[in-house]
Amino acid sequence: MLRKVWKFIWHDNSLLSWVVNVILAFLIVKFLIYPGLGFVLGTTHPVVAVVSGSMHHNGDFNQWYDERGGWYNFSSGEMMKWPFSDGFNRGDIMILKKARDIEIGDVIVFKGNSNNPIIHRVVFIGDNYYQTKGDNNFDSFQQLGEINIREDQIIGKAIGRIPLLGYVKILFSEVIGGIGK
């Protein structure tokens, strides 16, 4: 029996075999790989897709910085030392770890006043709270909840980026979301 199942999954080229393979791959990623990564990295969301352009730099860093006439009272030299100083794009996948030792310039993901977690840069650290701002935004948005972010709202700190892979999630969400409307 097990040999037949193995042969069906790995060697059969039927449509049903392909469907079963896709379902198995989804289940393995969703229930084994994603939670395993979360355990290793210490966060409930080890990878997130960037769904907006709020961290996008339209060109190289110097051009982006000059177009804004500076950025939130930080010098370009200061900012060049920050992680992801060139920003990132809609459709990128960000790899997160547990947020420890957060500093000005770090990119964090937090639960704000939006349906989706927000990924922005820390621009101020107060007593038991943080303030963030999207690189492509001209200010922090109170309505998003990024003025007074508490520790318990922080999901993780960005440590890596995989370009464009997040479009799989974005397209899937938009297609499924569009069906319900």
C-alpha positions in Angstrom: 0.0 0.0 0.0 2.8 2.5 1.0 4.7 1.7 -2.3 1.6 2.5 -4.3 1.1 5.8 -2.5 4.8 6.7 -2.9 4.7 5.8 -6.6 1.5 7.9 -7.1 3.0 10.9 -5.4 6.5 10.9 -6.9 6.3 9.1 -10.2 2.7 9.4 -11.5 2.2 12.3 -13.9 -1.5 12.5 -13.7 -3.4 15.7 -12.9 -4.6 14.1 -9.6 -1.0 13.4 -8.6 0.0 17.0 -9.3 -2.9 18.3 -7.2 -2.0 16.0 -4.3 1.7 17.2 -4.6 0.6 20.9 -4.4 -1.6 20.2 -1.4 1.2 18.3 0.3 3.7 21.0 -0.4 1.3 23.6 1.0 0.7 21.6 4.2 4.4 20.9 4.8 5.2 24.6 4.4 2.3 25.8 6.5 2.5 23.4 9.3 6.2 22.3 9.5 8.5 24.8 7.8 6.9 28.1 8.8 6.4 27.2 12.4 9.9 25.7 12.5 11.4 28.9 11.2 9.3 30.9 13.7 10.6 28.7 16.5 14.3 29.1 15.4 13.9 32.9 14.8 11.8 33.5 18.0 8.8 35.1 16.3 5.3 34.1 15.2 5.9 35.7 11.8 9.4 34.6 10.5 8.6 35.9 7.0 6.3 38.6 5.8 5.4 40.0 2.4 5.7 43.7 1.8 2.3 44.8 0.5 2.8 48.6 0.2 5.3 51.0 -1.3 5.9 52.9 1.9 9.6 51.7 2.2 10.4 52.1 -1.5 13.3 54.3 -2.7 12.7 55.5 -6.3 16.3 55.0 -7.4 19.6 55.0 -5.5 19.9 56.2 -1.9 21.4 59.7 -2.7 18.7 60.5 -5.3 16.0 59.4 -2.8 17.5 61.4 0.0 18.0 64.6 -2.1 14.4 64.4 -3.4 13.2 64.6 0.2 15.5 67.4 1.2 16.8 65.2 4.0 14.9 62.7 5.9 13.4 63.2 9.4 16.5 65.1 10.7 18.9 62.3 10.0 22.0 62.8 7.9 22.6 60.7 4.8 25.8 59.4 6.4 23.9 58.3 9.4 21.2 56.6 7.4 23.7 54.8 5.1 24.8 52.7 8.2 21.3 51.5 8.9 20.0 48.1 7.8 18.1 48.3 4.5 19.3 51.8 3.9 18.2 51.5 0.3 14.7 50.6 1.4 12.8 47.7 -0.1 9.9 47.2 -2.5 6.3 46.0 -2.6 6.5 42.3 -3.3 9.7 41.7 -1.3 9.7 39.0 1.4 11.3 40.2 4.7 12.8 37.7 7.1 12.2 38.5 10.7 13.7 37.6 14.1 12.7 38.3 17.6 13.1 42.0 18.2 15.8 42.6 20.8 18.0 45.6 21.3 16.0 47.8 18.8 17.8 50.9 17.7 17.0 54.0 15.7 17.1 53.0 12.0 16.1 49.3 12.6 13.2 48.0 10.5 10.5 46.4 12.6 7.1 44.7 12.0 4.3 45.6 14.4 0.6 45.3 14.9 -0.8 48.8 14.3 -4.3 50.0 13.5 -4.4 48.2 10.2 -5.5 44.7 9.2 -2.0 43.8 8.1 1.2 44.1 10.2 3.1 47.2 9.4 6.8 47.2 8.4 8.5 50.6 9.0 11.8 52.1 10.3 12.2 53.1 13.9 12.8 56.9 14.1 12.4 57.5 17.8 12.7 55.5 21.0 10.9 56.8 24.1 10.3 55.4 27.5 8.7 52.0 26.8 7.6 53.0 23.2 8.8 53.4 19.7 7.9 55.6 16.8 8.3 54.4 13.2 8.0 55.9 9.7 7.9 54.5 6.2 11.0 55.6 4.2 8.7 56.8 1.4 6.2 58.6 3.7 6.7 62.2 4.7 5.8 61.6 8.3 4.6 59.0 10.8 0.9 58.2 10.7 -1.0 58.4 14.0 -4.0 56.6 12.3 -1.7 53.6 11.6 -0.7 53.5 15.2 3.0 54.2 14.5 3.5 57.0 17.0 3.3 55.1 20.3 4.3 51.4 19.6 4.6 49.2 22.7 6.9 46.2 23.0 4.0 43.8 23.0 2.9 45.1 19.6 6.2 44.3 17.9 6.2 41.1 15.9 9.9 41.1 14.9 12.9 42.9 13.5 13.9 42.6 9.8 17.2 40.8 9.2 16.9 39.8 5.5 15.1 40.4 2.3 14.1 38.2 -0.7 13.2 40.4 -3.6 9.8 39.8 -5.4 8.9 36.5 -3.9 6.1 38.2 -1.9 4.1 38.8 -5.0 2.9 35.2 -4.7 1.2 36.1 -1.5 0.0 39.5 -2.7 -1.6 38.1 -5.9 -3.1 35.2 -4.0 -4.6 37.6 -1.4 -5.9 40.0 -4.1 -7.5 37.2 -6.1 -9.1 35.6 -3.0 -10.0 39.0 -1.5 -11.6 40.0 -4.8 -13.8 37.0 -4.9 -15.4 37.9 -1.6 -16.3 41.4 -2.7 
